[in-house]
Amino acid sequence: SCTDKNGHGTHVAGTVLAHGGSGNGIYGVAPEAELWAYKVLNDQGSGYSDDIAGAIQHAADEAVRTGSDVVISMSLGSSSKSTLIADAVDYAYGKGVLVIAAAGNSGPNANTIGYPGALTNAVAVAALEDVQENGTYRVADFSSRGNPLTDGDYVIGELDVEVSAPGRAIESTWYDGSYNTISGTSMATPHVSGLAAKIWAANPSMSHTQLRAELQNRAKANDILGGSGAASGDDYASGFGFPRVK
């Protein structure tokens, strides 16, 4: 069993699948999704690469065993690359699992994206705030940026931000049964994970790579022009843009 004594995990889970509390509470992006919760960090929010890698691999094995379409959502990260976690992400991706991870909160300078979000087989999510700039939402200053040398290529390589989603002042469920409002790319990530679950449920014949392409296409349709590093098209701050429910 998983007992959250920190709050962070409950918050991100609520953004995916909170069901409204009899109509009076928070609704997640995909309230009919199912949650497999893996506790890989301690009560202070830190942990070890082998525990994280083990959970990724276990979730991928369970996806195969149960025949489930699985999205692994990771609102966690490190400035350094772990071979264990990188290998586990590749393993999961090879099993048909879509991996989505936070870009990190070390912006606004370039090349500040964290791992595992920076991995090629993970969808890195930047954080938007509810502020209009240049006619769009803006990327929060705290949101980690990717590699500016790959701007405009619409190809995801290592150290690239892929998409962006709301991450500033997000209200969601909290571990003590209340609600809390916090900010970070951790909050942006489950918005994309929930959207992915929603799309996959409606299109069960999709592969994980087709689902990833659909997220990218929806992002391209909602380009982000606000915030440091944001520019028309694929940029190192917002990636392809903001994928939204149609």
VOVEXKOL-963471 format. One record per residue (C-alpha): residue number from 1; y, x, z. Coordinates in steps of 0.1 Angstrom, whole numbers, always signed. Each point is the difference from the previous one (the first is absolute). Layout:
<NUM <Y X Z>> ...
END
This chain:
<1 <+0 +0 +0>> <2 <+36 +10 -5>> <3 <+25 -5 +28>> <4 <+36 +9 -11>> <5 <+20 +13 +29>> <6 <+28 +14 -22>> <7 <+11 -30 -21>> <8 <+4 +18 -34>> <9 <-34 -11 -13>> <10 <+5 -36 +10>> <11 <+34 +0 -17>> <12 <-13 +12 -33>> <13 <-30 -22 +1>> <14 <+22 -30 +6>> <15 <+21 +8 -31>> <16 <-32 -3 -20>> <17 <-17 -30 +15>> <18 <+19 -18 +28>> <19 <-7 -37 -4>> <20 <+31 -16 +15>> <21 <-12 -10 +34>> <22 <-1 -38 -7>> <23 <+29 +3 -23>> <24 <+24 +14 +25>> <25 <-6 +38 -4>> <26 <-1 +28 -24>> <27 <-19 -3 -33>> <28 <-14 +31 -16>> <29 <-1 +6 -38>> <30 <-37 -10 -2>> <31 <-9 -21 +30>> <32 <-34 -9 -14>> <33 <-11 +36 -3>> <34 <-26 +14 +23>> <35 <+7 +30 +23>> <36 <-23 +29 +8>> <37 <+18 +20 +27>> <38 <-8 +36 +7>> <39 <+16 +17 +30>> <40 <+5 +37 -11>> <41 <+31 +9 +21>> <42 <+5 +1 +38>> <43 <+23 -22 +19>> <44 <+29 +23 -7>> <45 <-5 -3 -37>> <46 <-15 +35 -8>> <47 <-35 +10 -9>> <48 <-23 +23 -19>> <49 <-8 +4 -37>> <50 <-38 -4 +5>> <51 <+4 -34 +16>> <52 <+23 -12 -27>> <53 <-23 +14 -27>> <54 <-30 -16 +16>> <55 <+16 -34 +1>> <56 <+10 +2 -37>> <57 <-35 +9 -10>> <58 <-15 -27 +22>> <59 <+22 -26 -14>> <60 <-10 +11 -35>> <61 <-37 -1 +8>> <62 <+5 -35 +15>> <63 <+17 -11 -31>> <64 <-30 +10 -20>> <65 <-25 -14 +25>> <66 <+16 -34 +3>> <67 <+12 -3 -36>> <68 <+36 -4 +11>> <69 <+32 +8 -17>> <70 <+17 +23 +25>> <71 <+36 +12 +3>> <72 <+4 +29 +25>> <73 <+35 -2 +15>> <74 <+11 +31 +19>> <75 <+33 -1 +18>> <76 <-4 +36 +12>> <77 <+7 +34 -13>> <78 <+5 +37 +5>> <79 <+22 +26 -17>> <80 <-31 +22 -6>> <81 <-29 -7 -23>> <82 <-34 -5 +16>> <83 <-30 +9 -22>> <84 <-21 -24 +20>> <85 <+23 -30 -6>> <86 <+6 +9 -36>> <87 <-38 +2 -7>> <88 <-4 -34 +18>> <89 <+27 -16 -21>> <90 <-16 +13 -32>> <91 <-34 -13 +13>> <92 <+14 -34 +7>> <93 <+18 -2 -34>> <94 <-33 +10 -16>> <95 <-16 -30 +16>> <96 <+25 -24 -14>> <97 <+23 -3 +30>> <98 <+37 -1 -4>> <99 <+18 +23 +25>> <100 <+36 -7 +9>> <101 <+20 +22 +24>> <102 <+34 +6 +14>> <103 <+23 +25 -17>> <104 <+14 +12 +34>> <105 <+33 -2 +19>> <106 <+14 +35 -7>> <107 <+26 -9 -27>> <108 <+23 +0 -17>> <109 <-6 +36 -14>> <110 <-24 +5 -29>> <111 <-36 +11 +5>> <112 <-3 -14 +35>> <113 <-28 -24 -7>> <114 <-29 +2 +25>> <115 <-38 -1 -3>> <116 <-22 -19 -8>> <117 <+27 -19 -19>> <118 <+7 +30 -21>> <119 <-35 +2 -14>> <120 <-6 -11 -36>> <121 <-26 -25 +10>> <122 <+22 -17 +25>> <123 <+29 -24 -7>> <124 <+30 +14 +18>> <125 <+25 -27 +12>> <126 <+37 +6 +7>> <127 <+21 -22 +22>> <128 <+28 -23 -12>> <129 <+27 -15 +22>> <130 <+17 -34 -4>> <131 <+32 +15 -14>> <132 <+12 -4 -35>> <133 <+11 +31 -19>> <134 <+5 +2 -38>> <135 <-13 -35 -3>> <136 <-34 +6 +17>> <137 <-14 +6 +35>> <138 <+4 +36 +11>> <139 <-25 +26 +12>> <140 <+5 +8 +37>> <141 <+14 +34 +8>> <142 <-30 +7 +23>> <143 <-25 -7 -27>> <144 <-17 +32 -12>> <145 <+7 +10 -36>> <146 <-24 +14 -26>> <147 <+3 +26 -27>> <148 <+32 -4 -21>> <149 <-15 +22 -28>> <150 <-24 -29 -9>> <151 <+27 -26 -3>> <152 <-3 -23 -30>> <153 <-36 +9 -10>> <154 <-17 -31 +15>> <155 <-30 +21 +9>> <156 <-11 +4 +36>> <157 <-8 +35 +11>> <158 <-2 +17 +34>> <159 <+33 -3 +19>> <160 <+12 -31 -19>> <161 <+13 -33 +15>> <162 <-16 -28 -19>> <163 <+16 -33 +12>> <164 <+24 -13 +26>> <165 <+1 -31 +23>> <166 <+20 -13 +30>> <167 <-1 +24 +29>> <168 <+32 -4 +20>> <169 <+2 -24 +29>> <170 <-33 -17 -6>> <171 <-11 -26 +25>> <172 <-37 -4 +6>> <173 <-27 -4 +26>> <174 <-2 +22 +31>> <175 <-29 +11 +22>> <176 <+11 -21 +30>> <177 <+0 -33 -19>> <178 <+38 +1 -7>> <179 <+19 +11 -31>> <180 <+19 +32 -6>> <181 <+24 +13 -26>> <182 <-5 +36 -11>> <183 <+7 +22 -31>> <184 <-18 +26 -20>> <185 <-21 +6 -31>> <186 <-28 -12 +23>> <187 <+15 -35 -3>> <188 <+4 +2 -38>> <189 <-36 +10 -5>> <190 <-17 -32 +11>> <191 <+23 -21 -22>> <192 <-16 +18 -30>> <193 <-35 -2 +15>> <194 <+4 -37 +6>> <195 <+12 -5 -35>> <196 <-29 +20 -13>> <197 <-24 -22 +20>> <198 <+17 -32 -13>> <199 <-3 +12 -37>> <200 <-36 +11 +4>> <201 <-10 -33 +16>> <202 <+14 -18 -30>> <203 <-15 +24 -25>> <204 <-34 +11 +15>> <205 <-12 +15 -33>> <206 <+28 +26 +2>> <207 <-10 +36 +7>> <208 <+20 +19 +26>> <209 <+17 +20 -29>> <210 <+10 -32 -18>> <211 <+14 -13 +33>> <212 <+20 +32 +4>> <213 <+13 -4 -35>> <214 <+10 -36 +8>> <215 <+20 +12 +31>> <216 <+17 +26 -22>> <217 <+9 -25 -27>> <218 <+14 -24 +26>> <219 <+20 +29 +14>> <220 <+14 +9 -34>> <221 <+12 -36 -3>> <222 <+21 +5 +32>> <223 <+17 +33 -4>> <224 <+18 +14 +30>> <225 <+34 +17 -6>> <226 <+14 +2 +36>> <227 <-4 +29 +24>> <228 <+0 +38 -2>> <229 <-21 +11 -29>> <230 <-5 -34 -15>> <231 <+5 -3 -38>> <232 <-9 -21 -29>> <233 <-38 +0 -6>> <234 <-24 +22 +18>> <235 <+18 +20 +26>> <236 <-9 +22 +30>> <237 <+15 -24 +26>> <238 <-14 -34 -10>> <239 <-27 +9 -24>> <240 <-6 -26 -27>> <241 <+19 -26 +21>> <242 <-7 -30 +22>> <243 <-32 -20 -8>> <244 <+4 -36 +9>> <245 <-20 -33 +1>> <246 <+5 -18 -33>> 
END
